Amino acid sequence: MIQVQYFARYRETLGLDAERLDALPAFATLEDLRQHLLARGGVWKVLDERGLMCARNEELCSLAEPLADGDAVAFFPTVTGG
């Protein structure tokens, strides 16, 4: 099982703060997981933005980060200040 959390604008757009997904063999990396989510269509396109940030087990990482059963993943937009 992979725990996926969505933060800030992603949570608002998706109307979902978290979900659990079966750890499929196709989910070798965070990018594979993201592509699976994007394939849902509609509002899920929000995860296709350039500034998307991600974390695996509470550590910032790239979309190339490998995934394993039991991981916790978070997707959040880049935060900027002024």
N, C-alpha and C positions, 0 to 999 in steps of 0.2 A: 504494500500500500504506500502511496506517496501522498503526503499532505500538501496541498497547494493553497497558498494565501494570496489575496489580492489587496493592494493598499491604495489609498487616496483615490484619484480619478478612476483607476481601474475598478476598484470596488464599487464606486458610484455608478459607473457605466454598466457594469455587468450585473449589478444588483445582488452581488454575492461576495462575501468576505473570505470564504474558504470552502474547499471541497476535498474529498478523498478520492483518489483514482487508483485502480489496480496498477501495480508496477508491471507494465507490459514489456516484453523484450524489445519492442520498437522504441522504447524510451531510453536510449543509450545515453543521451545528453539532455540538458535543459532545452536546447534548440529543438530536439525531437518532440519533447513534451509541448513546447510552445506551438510547433507546427500542428500538432494534434488538436490543440485548443483553437487555433486559427481556422481549422477545417470545419469548425462548428458554424462558421459564417456569422452574418449579422453583426451584433455589437462586439463580438469577439475580435473583430478587426482592430480594436483598440490596442491589442497586444502586439500589433505589427509596427508600432511607432519606433522611430529611430532612437529615441532617448530611453527606451525601456531598460530598467536595471533589474538585476535578479540576485538572489541569494540562495545558497544551499546550506541547510543546517546552520542558519544564522551567520553565515560567512558570505560577504559579497563575492561574486564570481562572474564569469562570463557565461554566455550561452553554450560554450563548448564544454562546460563542466560535466563530468560523467554523473549519472544518476544511479542510485541503488534502492532496492526495496527498503522502506522505512525512512527514507529521506523526507525532509521538510523543505519545500521550495516556496520562495516568495517572489512575486513580481510587483514592481512599483515604478512609477514615473520618476524621471530625474527631477530633483528639487532644486530650485534656484531662488536666490534671495536678492534683495536690492538695497 
